[in-house]
Every structure is written in C-alpha cells, then in structure tokens.
Amino acid sequence: MSCNREQPPLQPRELAAAGARAGSSGSGHECVRLARVRSSGPKVAVVGHVEWVQFARVPHVPRAGEVVHASDPFEEPAGGGAVAAVQLARLAGGASLVTVLGDDEYGRRSATRLAELGVDVRASVVQAPSRRAVTLVDEAGERTITTFGPRLEPQGGEAPERWSALEAIDALYFTAGDEAELRIARARSRVLVASPRARSALGHGVSLDALVLSGDDEIELRAAAPALAEAELVVWTEGARGGRYGLRSGETGRWEAVAPPGARADSYGCGDSFAAGLTYGLGAGLELAQALALAARCGAVCLTGHGPYERQLRGSEL
C-alpha cells in the first residue's frame, strides 16, 4: 500500500444507528454486555511519544514554599503513546508503537520495559535527551505531572523503517507526530483514532474515524477545534460523569461511567487507557455503544492500580 494515498475512513454500520444504543438516559441498565470479538484480536498500533516518569505518592500536592515528603517511588516509561500501546497489547495480545527515543539510558530502558509489557517498539533513536516527568499522586488518587524537555515525536519521511511490515492495521491510535506521519497512519490503518495532543498534525484534511478528548480540559478542547470537522466521531470524556459523543451526521449521545472494580488508587493513564479501549473496540468491529462501554471499563480498571500498568484490562477479562 502506498504511503502517499489516504485510505478513506471506516464507515461502520454501527455508527449510523448508534445514538439510542450508546447512552439514552433512564434505561435502567448499568452496563452493556460486550459482543464476542475475533479470537485472534485485531491488529493494532499506536503512533506517539514516550517519556520516562518517576511516580510517587504524597499526602497532597505541595503549595508554594512547602516541603512534602513522598513515598512509594517507582519509575516507568509512560506518556500517552506508551500507555495506550500497553493497554492495546493487553487487549489484543500485542501492539506496535511507532515512536522516537533519545539516545540515552532512559531511551534504552524505555524500549526494554515496553517490550516486557508486550509492545513491539518501532523507534527512531535521535541525539536528543529523552523527555522525563515527575508524577505526584495525592491521597484522592489524583495525579499532578511536571515534565522536563520537549516531546520526541515521529516525523513523516524520517526513518521509514519504523513502518516496516506495518500494513493493513485494523486500528491505530495517533497521539503525537506531524502531518506527514498522520497521513502514513491513515494510509495503513482501517480505523484511525486521534488525540488533540497530536497538535499540528491535525486540521489538514486527514480524515479521522474518531477524535477522543477530555471534555474538562481547556487545552485539549482548544487543540481539538481544527480537527472536529475531519472526524466521523468525536468523543468527549467527563470522568465520573461518563461522557458524550457526536457523529458527523449530527446524531449525539452519552454513556455512563463504569464503577471501578476496586478502590481508586491513581488516575494516571486512565484517559489513555480509555482511548486505547475505544480504538480496540472500533477495530474489532464492536458497535459504538459496546466500544464506548469497553473504553469506559478500561479507564475504570486503570484507576484501581498504582501507575498506568499495575491494573489494565486484558483480553482474557472481556
């Protein structure tokens, strides 16, 4: 398949008649039973960034001038691309991550750890420091993130070997990269889901099957504006309130949040796990209501683990 030709977006039957099924209020149903998916799972991938994150728990985020003692520190490769790739790998039995890593210890450790987590890392290595971050999780399980350095993002036309043998992808989640990389992703994937964190890659006429963002995040709401007309489906998450969606046809709806299967521990990675679950569901051919229910379940399960990977939904649990 040529990388210079855009593949038209998927037009699944379920999107055309999803409204009533995906979230009519007052139905009395707490959840949607998921349809059985193919035993082999869809072929899935992510294009995005990786950052090396140090996590720690604090009683509260320190105020200006305050010293707060942290506990339970640990480190993981994370960021939107990494978290979504691991969640997809756990649902599908494997996933590829097209990314860029720094030529340093953090980049090498990221590649090794993500491979341990079931991700096929397809990275260009550049002479730049890996992005790092510190994430503090308070007693309510809310995370506060401080990043160090710019994101290392895939650039189309550079290192084409990253895409070697990545053809006929059932579903791909795009969260970082440039316009050229997005066009390659469109040409090679049947279902293309994007995050507004893709920033300048959006708004250039590349068709999206879905755009997923936080309805409570002003930065993501502004970043999504140029791509709203390019998406067949737009999904706005609203945390414990569930969320809403809109189809290009003008049809709209809501879904209910899923109760976490345990105590709330850490909100880091919940949004990316949701996006990965939606990507998997659409790629597996689930109806929209079922794909949203699966996505909500992914986010809820992630909320019960420390860090993004301790608890993520697996294909064996569907």
FIFI-314330 format. One line per 8 residues: number of its first residue (from 0); for each residue x, y, z of N, C-alpha, C. Coordinates in Angstrom, 3 decimals. Layout:
NUM	X/Y/Z/X/Y/Z/X/Y/Z  ...
//
This chain:
0	0.838/-1.196/0.000/0.000/0.000/0.000/0.869/1.240/0.000  0.598/2.172/-0.890/1.400/3.384/-0.945/1.133/4.274/0.242  2.208/4.875/0.800/2.054/5.785/1.922/1.596/7.161/1.473  1.500/7.386/0.166/1.115/8.703/-0.319/-0.370/8.803/-0.613  -1.070/7.704/-0.431/-2.506/7.704/-0.701/-3.240/7.568/0.614  -4.208/8.435/0.825/-5.008/8.332/2.037/-6.072/7.260/1.854  -6.258/6.468/2.886/-7.332/5.492/2.887/-8.560/6.153/3.489  -9.732/6.035/2.869/-10.918/6.687/3.417/-11.267/6.108/4.784
8	-11.915/6.910/5.621/-12.226/6.423/6.958/-13.234/5.293/6.920  -13.193/4.470/7.933/-14.158/3.394/8.079/-15.543/3.984/8.268  -16.522/3.397/7.644/-17.901/3.818/7.815/-18.683/2.655/8.428  -18.461/2.320/9.688/-19.094/1.157/10.274/-20.603/1.332/10.390  -21.321/0.234/10.187/-22.772/0.293/10.262/-23.239/0.790/11.616  -22.487/0.412/12.664/-22.943/0.767/13.995/-22.927/2.269/14.249  -22.076/3.041/13.546/-22.045/4.471/13.789/-23.307/5.142/13.273  -23.897/4.561/12.254/-25.060/5.199/11.649/-26.289/5.114/12.534
16	-26.334/4.128/13.436/-27.524/3.942/14.260/-27.157/3.778/15.713  -26.167/4.523/16.161/-25.622/4.280/17.492/-26.322/5.059/18.583  -27.024/6.112/18.262/-27.496/7.039/19.273/-28.277/6.416/20.397  -29.354/5.744/20.059/-30.195/5.189/21.112/-29.486/4.117/21.891  -28.597/3.348/21.232/-27.930/2.236/21.907/-26.812/2.708/22.809  -26.188/3.853/22.504/-24.971/4.220/23.212/-25.201/4.994/24.483  -26.387/5.487/24.776/-26.459/6.204/26.027/-27.757/6.924/26.274  -28.885/6.354/25.969/-30.128/7.014/26.294/-30.321/6.985/27.790
24	-30.718/8.109/28.367/-30.866/8.185/29.815/-32.129/7.471/30.244  -32.122/6.976/31.510/-33.287/6.347/32.070/-33.533/4.939/31.599  -32.534/4.266/31.013/-32.747/2.924/30.503/-32.762/1.895/31.607  -32.129/2.236/32.764/-32.088/1.291/33.866/-30.973/0.291/33.761  -30.188/0.320/32.687/-29.089/-0.623/32.506/-27.802/0.010/33.003  -27.049/-0.714/33.821/-25.809/-0.189/34.374/-24.623/-0.406/33.440  -24.688/-1.380/32.560/-23.566/-1.647/31.671/-24.088/-2.299/30.409  -23.221/-2.411/29.420/-23.552/-3.048/28.155/-22.715/-4.314/28.038
32	-23.350/-5.438/27.774/-22.598/-6.678/27.589/-21.842/-6.603/26.275  -20.563/-6.920/26.321/-19.728/-6.803/25.135/-19.936/-7.988/24.195  -19.967/-7.678/22.916/-20.057/-8.748/21.928/-18.730/-9.502/21.868  -18.794/-10.759/21.465/-17.572/-11.545/21.318/-16.780/-11.014/20.127  -15.471/-10.835/20.319/-14.619/-10.356/19.232/-13.823/-11.526/18.685  -13.117/-11.290/17.584/-12.340/-12.350/16.966/-11.318/-12.890/17.952  -11.156/-14.198/17.982/-10.244/-14.808/18.948/-8.821/-14.353/18.754  -8.440/-14.036/17.523/-7.071/-13.617/17.261/-6.831/-12.162/17.628
40	-7.906/-11.384/17.761/-7.773/-9.976/18.075/-7.396/-9.166/16.860  -7.774/-7.884/16.842/-7.401/-7.031/15.720/-5.921/-6.682/15.758  -5.389/-6.298/14.604/-4.011/-5.820/14.517/-4.017/-4.340/14.872  -3.300/-3.974/15.937/-3.409/-2.620/16.478/-2.039/-1.974/16.611  -2.034/-0.638/16.616/-0.780/0.104/16.713/-1.054/1.481/17.294  0.021/2.126/17.721/-0.029/3.485/18.261/1.111/4.281/17.629  0.852/5.527/17.309/1.902/6.471/16.958/1.900/7.537/18.047  3.010/7.655/18.759/3.012/8.608/19.862/4.354/8.720/20.543
48	4.366/9.454/21.637/5.612/9.739/22.338/5.726/8.898/23.603  6.954/8.836/24.105/7.273/8.137/25.345/8.032/9.097/26.239  7.754/9.086/27.523/8.551/9.842/28.485/8.828/8.965/29.701  9.999/9.142/30.284/10.374/8.350/31.445/9.855/9.075/32.686  8.982/8.392/33.442/8.250/9.041/34.527/8.634/8.448/35.874  8.921/9.325/36.822/9.100/8.920/38.210/7.798/9.218/38.945  7.217/8.182/39.537/5.966/8.302/40.274/6.246/8.288/41.770  5.410/8.988/42.533/5.491/8.936/43.994/4.155/9.375/44.570
56	3.869/8.918/45.757/2.632/9.286/46.445/2.935/10.379/47.467  2.001/11.337/47.566/2.130/12.432/48.522/0.788/12.639/49.217  0.800/13.157/50.455/-0.486/13.434/51.099/-1.280/14.500/50.366  -0.578/15.459/49.772/-1.191/16.492/48.935/-0.090/17.126/48.097  -0.481/17.757/47.027/0.494/18.445/46.179/1.036/19.642/46.954  2.354/19.822/47.018/2.905/20.914/47.823/2.484/22.296/47.326  2.193/23.154/48.299/1.926/24.556/47.997/3.248/25.292/47.835  3.198/26.485/47.318/4.418/27.269/47.118/5.187/27.393/48.427
64	6.442/27.012/48.403/7.292/27.113/49.574/7.203/25.952/50.543  6.310/25.000/50.298/6.096/23.889/51.226/6.972/22.691/50.849  7.410/21.945/51.842/8.128/20.695/51.643/7.183/19.549/51.991  6.992/18.631/51.059/6.131/17.468/51.269/6.967/16.213/51.049  6.840/15.260/51.936/7.612/14.028/51.827/6.823/12.997/51.013  7.465/12.472/49.978/6.843/11.489/49.091/7.179/10.072/49.542  6.351/9.125/49.116/6.567/7.717/49.458/6.296/6.847/48.248  6.700/5.595/48.346/6.429/4.578/47.315/6.874/5.011/45.909
72	8.103/5.477/45.760/8.532/5.896/44.415/8.789/4.699/43.503  8.501/4.869/42.231/8.858/3.897/41.199/8.918/4.620/39.876  9.471/3.970/38.863/9.661/4.593/37.555/9.143/3.678/36.451  8.611/4.293/35.394/8.116/3.549/34.239/8.242/4.420/32.987  8.373/3.819/31.819/8.175/4.573/30.579/6.677/4.784/30.405  6.265/6.019/30.232/4.832/6.303/30.149/4.600/7.386/29.102  3.663/8.282/29.336/3.235/9.202/28.292/2.123/8.571/27.481  1.402/9.400/26.718/0.218/8.923/26.010/0.461/7.769/25.072
80	1.559/7.805/24.320/1.826/6.728/23.371/2.116/5.416/24.053  2.951/5.446/25.082/3.330/4.217/25.774/2.143/3.588/26.482  1.378/4.388/27.229/0.253/3.842/27.997/-0.786/3.219/27.075  -1.122/3.910/25.985/-2.110/3.367/25.052/-1.600/2.090/24.394  -0.308/2.039/24.072/0.240/0.845/23.428/0.181/-0.362/24.359  0.499/-0.173/25.635/0.440/-1.293/26.578/-1.001/-1.752/26.761  -1.950/-0.806/26.873/-3.346/-1.205/27.007/-3.821/-1.979/25.774  -3.457/-1.522/24.590/-3.845/-2.243/23.380/-3.199/-3.621/23.329
88	-1.943/-3.721/23.749/-1.275/-5.023/23.752/-1.974/-5.986/24.694  -2.468/-5.492/25.814/-3.143/-6.363/26.777/-4.528/-6.794/26.297  -5.139/-5.994/25.461/-6.428/-6.381/24.896/-6.268/-7.295/23.687  -5.306/-6.986/22.833/-5.187/-7.681/21.547/-4.136/-8.778/21.534  -3.334/-8.876/22.596/-2.265/-9.862/22.611/-0.972/-9.353/22.026  -0.936/-8.082/21.656/0.260/-7.460/21.102/-0.108/-6.161/20.427  0.832/-5.218/20.390/0.609/-3.936/19.727/1.952/-3.361/19.327  1.949/-2.563/18.266/3.157/-1.882/17.826/3.098/-0.420/18.240
96	4.254/0.146/18.576/4.359/1.556/18.932/5.402/2.208/18.035  4.965/3.133/17.178/5.849/3.920/16.338/6.200/5.186/17.113  7.474/5.380/17.420/7.855/6.464/18.312/9.284/6.909/18.039  9.763/7.831/18.862/11.138/8.308/18.824/11.685/8.232/20.240  12.897/7.723/20.392/13.544/7.622/21.693/14.880/8.353/21.664  15.240/8.903/22.806/16.535/9.546/22.925/17.646/8.519/23.030  18.821/8.894/22.566/19.982/8.005/22.629/20.629/8.155/24.004  19.941/7.654/25.027/20.433/7.753/26.397/19.869/6.589/27.215
104	20.222/6.569/28.482/19.795/5.465/29.344/18.278/5.359/29.417  17.591/6.500/29.488/16.136/6.464/29.609/15.496/5.904/28.341  16.034/6.249/27.181/15.502/5.700/25.946/15.696/4.202/25.870  16.871/3.719/26.244/17.138/2.280/26.203/16.272/1.532/27.224  16.140/2.090/28.410/15.295/1.446/29.423/13.832/1.430/28.999  13.400/2.480/28.308/12.012/2.533/27.821/11.743/1.408/26.832  12.654/1.227/25.876/12.462/0.180/24.870/12.417/-1.196/25.517  13.309/-1.441/26.472/13.353/-2.749/27.138/12.095/-3.007/27.940
112	11.671/-2.018/28.713/10.496/-2.203/29.572/9.216/-2.356/28.746  9.055/-1.566/27.710/7.853/-1.682/26.896/7.794/-3.032/26.190  8.934/-3.550/25.769/8.955/-4.893/25.182/8.511/-5.928/26.208  8.928/-5.766/27.465/8.491/-6.668/28.524/6.980/-6.619/28.705  6.390/-5.469/28.415/4.949/-5.283/28.579/4.169/-5.670/27.326  4.826/-6.278/26.341/4.136/-6.804/25.172/4.061/-5.884/23.983  4.840/-4.803/23.996/4.786/-3.814/22.913/5.953/-4.018/21.952  5.646/-4.029/20.666/6.647/-4.059/19.600/7.065/-2.617/19.344
120	8.213/-2.206/19.911/8.655/-0.820/19.839/9.385/-0.585/18.521  8.849/0.314/17.711/9.444/0.669/16.416/9.905/2.122/16.523  11.128/2.291/17.029/11.596/3.620/17.390/12.768/4.073/16.547  12.751/5.352/16.208/13.943/6.022/15.725/14.686/6.520/16.952  16.005/6.387/16.946/16.833/6.872/18.052/17.528/8.137/17.596  17.359/9.205/18.371/17.894/10.505/17.978/18.861/11.016/19.036  19.729/11.910/18.599/20.709/12.514/19.507/20.056/13.665/20.267  19.170/13.298/21.154/18.460/14.274/21.981/18.092/13.582/23.283
128	18.004/14.323/24.376/17.657/13.693/25.650/16.205/13.232/25.668  15.971/12.091/26.279/14.607/11.613/26.449/13.826/12.570/27.345  12.555/12.725/27.036/11.722/13.536/27.915/11.490/12.779/29.227  11.535/13.507/30.325/11.284/12.913/31.632/10.138/13.655/32.312  9.600/13.040/33.346/8.494/13.656/34.080/8.475/13.142/35.514  7.888/13.933/36.386/7.611/13.531/37.762/6.108/13.614/37.960  5.521/12.539/38.450/4.085/12.488/38.693/3.842/12.254/40.181  3.142/13.181/40.813/2.779/13.067/42.219/1.306/12.686/42.314
136	1.022/11.639/43.078/-0.350/11.159/43.239/-0.778/11.413/44.677  -1.862/12.174/44.870/-2.293/12.536/46.218/-3.202/11.470/46.822  -3.688/11.727/48.031/-4.475/10.727/48.744/-5.816/10.442/48.082  -6.277/11.356/47.224/-7.517/11.128/46.484/-7.281/10.371/45.188  -6.017/10.046/44.890/-5.707/9.330/43.663/-5.558/10.222/42.451  -5.548/11.546/42.653/-5.392/12.462/41.527/-3.910/12.703/41.263  -3.546/12.779/39.986/-2.144/12.943/39.631/-1.848/14.358/39.182  -0.640/14.826/39.503/-0.119/16.110/39.051/1.226/15.845/38.390
144	1.400/16.341/37.170/2.551/15.973/36.350/3.403/17.191/36.046  4.706/17.036/36.194/5.677/18.038/35.751/6.600/17.374/34.743  6.734/17.959/33.560/7.576/17.365/32.513/8.869/18.155/32.347  9.891/17.465/31.834/11.197/18.065/31.603/11.608/17.790/30.159  11.668/18.838/29.368/12.106/18.701/27.987/10.948/18.503/27.020  11.199/18.734/25.729/10.155/18.584/24.707/9.853/17.123/24.403  8.658/16.894/23.863/8.315/15.547/23.407/9.155/15.201/22.182  9.580/13.956/22.094/10.221/13.443/20.892/9.126/12.762/20.068
152	8.813/13.329/18.908/7.666/12.887/18.127/8.097/12.336/16.772  7.407/11.301/16.290/7.707/10.783/14.950/7.429/11.842/13.878  8.330/11.928/12.919/8.191/12.864/11.810/8.127/12.078/10.513  7.090/12.288/9.729/6.937/11.581/8.466/8.093/11.865/7.529  8.544/10.842/6.821/9.672/10.999/5.910/10.996/10.670/6.551  11.031/10.597/7.868/12.236/10.199/8.574/12.129/8.736/8.988  13.192/7.984/8.836/13.255/6.595/9.306/12.041/5.774/8.877  11.837/5.583/7.569/10.674/4.801/7.118/10.697/3.360/7.613
160	11.853/2.875/8.082/11.913/1.502/8.584/11.022/1.300/9.808  10.628/2.408/10.460/9.703/2.274/11.595/8.421/1.570/11.179  8.015/1.767/9.924/6.749/1.234/9.439/6.918/-0.097/8.716  8.095/-0.674/8.734/8.345/-1.927/8.030/7.362/-3.006/8.473  6.689/-3.595/7.508/5.725/-4.686/7.724/4.476/-4.253/8.473  4.323/-2.965/8.749/3.092/-2.495/9.405/2.093/-2.081/8.326  1.398/-3.046/7.784/0.384/-2.824/6.760/-0.941/-3.389/7.257  -2.030/-2.905/6.677/-3.366/-3.435/6.969/-3.635/-3.488/8.469
168	-3.366/-2.388/9.143/-3.634/-2.290/10.575/-5.136/-2.112/10.771  -5.712/-2.907/11.662/-7.154/-2.792/11.912/-7.501/-1.487/12.610  -6.695/-1.083/13.593/-6.986/0.141/14.334/-5.699/0.747/14.849  -5.598/2.075/14.733/-4.393/2.787/15.149/-4.802/4.022/15.936  -4.105/4.265/17.045/-4.318/5.456/17.868/-3.136/6.389/17.665  -3.418/7.635/17.306/-2.384/8.625/16.980/-2.425/9.732/18.026  -1.321/9.874/18.773/-1.305/10.883/19.826/-0.124/11.836/19.755  0.835/11.605/18.857/1.948/12.544/18.671/2.612/12.267/17.337
176	2.997/13.335/16.640/3.640/13.214/15.344/3.260/14.395/14.473  3.791/14.448/13.269/3.467/15.553/12.375/2.430/15.130/11.336  2.066/16.081/10.471/1.039/15.805/9.461/1.445/14.663/8.546  2.695/14.626/8.131/3.144/13.568/7.229/3.022/12.198/7.896  3.337/12.121/9.178/3.212/10.849/9.886/1.747/10.445/10.016  0.865/11.432/10.219/-0.562/11.148/10.295/-1.080/10.609/8.963  -0.588/11.132/7.863/-1.031/10.648/6.547/-0.563/9.200/6.321  0.634/8.875/6.788/1.090/7.488/6.698/0.180/6.593/7.530
184	-0.142/7.043/8.730/-1.018/6.258/9.603/-2.387/6.047/8.961  -2.908/7.097/8.309/-4.214/6.976/7.643/-4.164/5.946/6.511  -3.088/5.963/5.755/-2.976/5.061/4.621/-2.854/3.608/5.049  -2.327/3.361/6.238/-2.042/1.993/6.651/-3.038/1.432/7.655  -4.033/2.203/8.038/-4.971/1.716/9.049/-6.410/1.807/8.566  -7.188/0.823/8.957/-8.616/0.813/8.616/-9.391/1.765/9.511  -9.060/1.784/10.793/-9.674/2.692/11.752/-8.571/3.567/12.329  -8.737/4.880/12.232/-7.751/5.828/12.752/-8.417/6.689/13.819
192	-7.905/6.586/15.041/-8.390/7.364/16.180/-7.273/8.318/16.582  -7.609/9.569/16.874/-6.578/10.550/17.208/-6.916/11.292/18.490  -5.871/11.823/19.103/-5.985/12.691/20.268/-5.658/14.110/19.843  -6.281/15.125/20.441/-5.903/16.505/20.110/-4.479/16.836/20.534  -3.869/15.958/21.349/-2.468/16.158/21.708/-1.548/15.956/20.502  -2.100/15.476/19.394/-1.329/15.402/18.155/-1.047/16.789/17.577  -1.766/17.786/18.085/-1.479/19.193/17.820/-1.412/19.533/16.342  -0.242/19.916/15.845/-0.121/20.445/14.493/-0.363/19.408/13.407
200	-0.434/18.128/13.766/-0.739/17.109/12.757/-2.191/17.203/12.300  -3.036/17.786/13.128/-4.470/17.844/12.850/-4.832/19.122/12.099  -6.003/19.084/11.469/-6.512/20.276/10.814/-6.049/20.462/9.391  -5.529/19.395/8.765/-5.024/19.494/7.391/-5.824/18.615/6.425  -7.013/18.221/6.816/-7.878/17.461/5.926/-7.705/15.965/5.968  -6.913/15.442/6.898/-6.765/13.992/7.026/-7.975/13.448/7.783  -8.709/12.541/7.158/-9.935/12.039/7.755/-9.635/11.146/8.952  -10.436/11.300/10.001/-10.314/10.517/11.226/-11.601/9.750/11.453
208	-11.479/8.518/11.925/-12.672/7.773/12.303/-13.179/8.226/13.663  -12.274/8.657/14.540/-12.687/9.168/15.843/-11.646/10.127/16.381  -12.102/11.122/17.109/-11.256/12.056/17.842/-11.681/11.972/19.297  -10.742/11.705/20.196/-11.051/11.481/21.610/-10.350/12.530/22.455  -11.107/13.182/23.328/-10.518/14.215/24.165/-11.272/14.344/25.479  -10.651/15.040/26.424/-11.296/15.324/27.701/-12.216/16.520/27.544  -13.472/16.357/27.944/-14.415/17.463/27.888/-14.196/18.481/28.984  -13.273/18.192/29.911/-12.986/19.097/31.023/-11.631/19.772/30.897
216	-10.907/19.534/29.821/-9.554/20.044/29.650/-9.570/21.152/28.595  -9.391/22.397/29.038/-9.471/23.528/28.118/-8.393/23.462/27.038  -7.219/22.945/27.391/-6.132/22.845/26.406/-6.522/21.871/25.301  -7.064/20.706/25.675/-7.465/19.724/24.659/-8.659/20.230/23.853  -9.580/20.929/24.492/-10.733/21.453/23.763/-10.283/22.442/22.685  -9.336/23.305/23.019/-8.834/24.259/22.018/-8.056/23.542/20.926  -7.229/22.568/21.313/-6.414/21.858/20.324/-7.266/21.036/19.373  -8.424/20.578/19.841/-9.287/19.730/19.011/-10.051/20.512/17.957
224	-10.210/21.801/18.160/-11.081/22.595/17.282/-10.770/22.433/15.793  -9.493/22.466/15.351/-9.237/22.350/13.914/-9.606/20.997/13.317  -9.735/19.970/14.165/-9.962/18.620/13.640/-11.400/18.153/13.781  -12.263/18.936/14.389/-13.635/18.472/14.631/-14.356/18.115/13.338  -14.138/18.900/12.292/-14.825/18.643/11.019/-14.223/17.470/10.266  -13.044/16.996/10.688/-12.374/15.895/9.997/-12.747/14.528/10.571  -13.454/14.512/11.701/-13.726/13.266/12.410/-15.146/12.780/12.181  -15.285/11.495/11.893/-16.598/10.878/11.793/-17.277/10.831/13.153
232	-16.501/10.634/14.186/-16.999/10.515/15.555/-16.119/11.353/16.461  -16.716/12.165/17.338/-15.981/12.913/18.347/-16.478/12.460/19.716  -15.522/12.129/20.594/-15.841/11.610/21.924/-15.234/12.542/22.965  -16.091/13.047/23.864/-15.641/13.894/24.955/-15.811/13.128/26.273  -14.718/12.824/26.956/-14.808/12.122/28.231/-15.049/13.127/29.351  -15.792/12.676/30.388/-16.144/13.556/31.506/-15.919/12.883/32.843  -14.933/12.002/32.918/-14.579/11.379/34.186/-15.718/10.580/34.788  -16.033/10.853/36.046/-17.068/10.097/36.762/-18.461/10.334/36.201
240	-18.626/11.328/35.329/-19.928/11.593/34.716/-20.121/10.805/33.428  -19.143/10.010/33.045/-19.228/9.281/31.785/-18.700/10.127/30.648  -19.572/10.471/29.712/-19.136/11.306/28.607/-20.198/11.403/27.532  -19.857/12.106/26.467/-20.799/12.315/25.368/-20.064/12.139/24.043  -20.836/11.968/22.998/-20.244/11.814/21.675/-21.116/12.501/20.644  -20.531/12.778/19.498/-21.263/13.325/18.375/-20.780/12.699/17.082  -21.713/12.378/16.209/-21.396/11.822/14.899/-21.463/12.908/13.838  -20.764/12.697/12.738/-20.790/13.667/11.647/-22.220/13.915/11.170
248	-23.054/12.914/11.277/-24.443/13.030/10.837/-25.250/14.014/11.676  -24.711/14.406/12.824/-25.436/15.296/13.723/-26.018/14.574/14.913  -25.990/13.246/14.882/-26.519/12.466/15.989/-25.591/12.576/17.200  -26.162/12.652/18.392/-25.389/12.771/19.619/-25.879/11.771/20.653  -25.094/11.547/21.674/-25.497/10.640/22.737/-24.536/10.701/23.908  -24.820/9.913/24.914/-23.993/9.862/26.111/-23.777/8.405/26.503  -22.780/8.190/27.365/-22.616/6.893/28.016/-22.357/7.133/29.484  -22.645/6.127/30.281/-22.452/6.222/31.721/-21.069/5.721/32.107
256	-20.519/6.289/33.168/-19.240/5.820/33.689/-19.392/4.409/34.244  -18.302/3.671/34.250/-18.256/2.331/34.821/-17.634/2.423/36.210  -18.253/1.777/37.190/-17.703/1.796/38.542/-16.368/1.058/38.567  -15.340/1.640/39.172/-14.050/0.945/39.258/-14.192/-0.364/40.025  -13.507/-1.421/39.599/-13.595/-2.720/40.285/-12.677/-2.780/41.507  -12.660/-1.732/42.290/-11.795/-1.664/43.459/-11.637/-0.221/43.883  -10.822/0.003/44.896/-10.616/1.357/45.402/-9.848/2.199/44.397  -10.187/3.470/44.348/-9.471/4.416/43.483/-8.048/4.550/43.992
264	-7.064/4.370/43.098/-5.667/4.426/43.514/-4.894/5.528/42.813  -5.064/5.654/41.473/-4.186/6.538/40.708/-4.846/6.825/39.371  -5.074/8.105/39.081/-5.755/8.460/37.831/-4.824/8.520/36.627  -3.501/8.379/36.860/-2.576/8.454/35.726/-2.855/7.322/34.738  -3.019/7.670/33.473/-3.202/6.686/32.417/-4.636/6.314/32.126  -5.584/6.809/32.933/-6.984/6.411/32.708/-7.501/6.896/31.358  -7.187/8.145/31.004/-7.658/8.676/29.727/-7.053/7.965/28.528  -5.763/7.652/28.604/-5.122/6.941/27.501/-5.605/5.499/27.419
272	-5.901/4.881/28.568/-6.460/3.531/28.545/-7.850/3.543/27.930  -8.649/4.587/28.233/-9.965/4.744/27.605/-9.816/4.838/26.089  -8.913/5.708/25.623/-8.733/5.892/24.182/-8.284/4.607/23.509  -7.410/3.855/24.186/-6.958/2.582/23.624/-8.105/1.588/23.554  -8.944/1.561/24.584/-10.094/0.657/24.567/-11.062/0.979/23.448  -11.296/2.266/23.210/-12.171/2.667/22.109/-11.563/2.271/20.772  -10.262/2.497/20.612/-9.571/2.121/19.383/-9.699/0.625/19.129  -9.453/-0.168/20.164/-9.569/-1.616/20.039/-11.000/-2.008/19.661
280	-11.984/-1.437/20.358/-13.369/-1.808/20.100/-13.803/-1.508/18.686  -13.466/-0.319/18.173/-13.831/0.020/16.800/-13.102/-0.872/15.811  -11.833/-1.163/16.088/-11.076/-2.038/15.197/-11.574/-3.461/15.193  -12.131/-3.904/16.324/-12.655/-5.263/16.431/-14.069/-5.388/15.880  -14.655/-4.270/15.457/-15.988/-4.324/14.860/-17.132/-4.233/15.845  -16.857/-3.794/17.077/-17.939/-3.624/18.036/-18.835/-2.466/17.619  -20.101/-2.539/17.993/-20.978/-1.397/17.799/-20.509/-0.260/18.690  -20.911/0.965/18.363/-20.411/2.121/19.086/-20.704/2.034/20.580
288	-21.909/1.631/20.948/-22.248/1.518/22.365/-21.323/0.546/23.068  -21.009/-0.551/22.418/-20.137/-1.555/23.020/-18.699/-1.074/23.099  -18.242/-0.362/22.063/-16.883/0.169/22.074/-16.715/1.208/23.177  -17.733/2.042/23.383/-17.669/3.033/24.458/-17.706/2.363/25.824  -18.508/1.313/25.960/-18.555/0.588/27.226/-17.219/-0.064/27.531  -16.582/-0.632/26.513/-15.264/-1.227/26.700/-14.246/-0.162/27.088  -14.290/0.988/26.415/-13.358/2.072/26.725/-13.536/2.546/28.164  -14.788/2.723/28.583/-15.052/3.164/29.950/-14.551/2.144/30.960
296	-14.694/0.879/30.635/-14.202/-0.166/31.530/-12.676/-0.126/31.626  -12.002/0.113/30.501/-10.538/0.219/30.523/-10.088/1.346/31.440  -10.731/2.502/31.334/-10.374/3.620/32.195/-10.630/3.330/33.656  -11.742/2.653/33.947/-12.095/2.349/35.334/-11.128/1.353/35.957  -10.719/0.346/35.205/-9.780/-0.641/35.730/-8.428/0.008/35.993  -7.964/0.855/35.080/-6.679/1.527/35.258/-6.669/2.369/36.530  -7.795/2.943/36.894/-7.907/3.794/38.078/-7.585/3.049/39.370  -7.697/1.729/39.361/-7.503/0.946/40.587/-6.059/0.491/40.796
304	-5.153/0.827/39.889/-3.765/0.399/40.012/-2.842/1.566/40.317  -1.684/1.273/40.859/-0.663/2.288/41.090/0.180/2.413/39.822  0.189/3.601/39.235/0.833/3.776/37.949/-0.064/3.241/36.847  0.337/3.419/35.598/-0.551/3.051/34.497/-0.657/1.562/34.219  0.292/0.747/34.681/0.355/-0.635/34.219/-0.001/-1.688/35.267  -0.136/-1.305/36.526/-0.440/-2.321/37.533/-1.791/-2.975/37.270  -2.769/-2.166/36.836/-4.089/-2.717/36.519/-4.586/-2.119/35.216  -4.562/-2.909/34.175/-5.203/-2.563/32.908/-6.004/-3.775/32.457
312	-7.117/-3.506/31.813/-7.997/-4.586/31.348/-7.270/-5.447/30.325  -7.476/-6.751/30.413/-6.866/-7.701/29.474/-7.938/-8.378/28.635  -7.497/-8.861/27.477/-8.433/-9.537/26.592/-9.104/-10.736/27.235  -8.412/-11.403/28.132/-8.983/-12.583/28.798/-10.118/-12.220/29.744  -10.243/-10.928/30.087/-11.288/-10.474/31.004/-12.549/-10.001/30.273  -12.519/-9.968/28.959/-13.689/-9.490/28.211/-14.811/-10.509/28.237
//
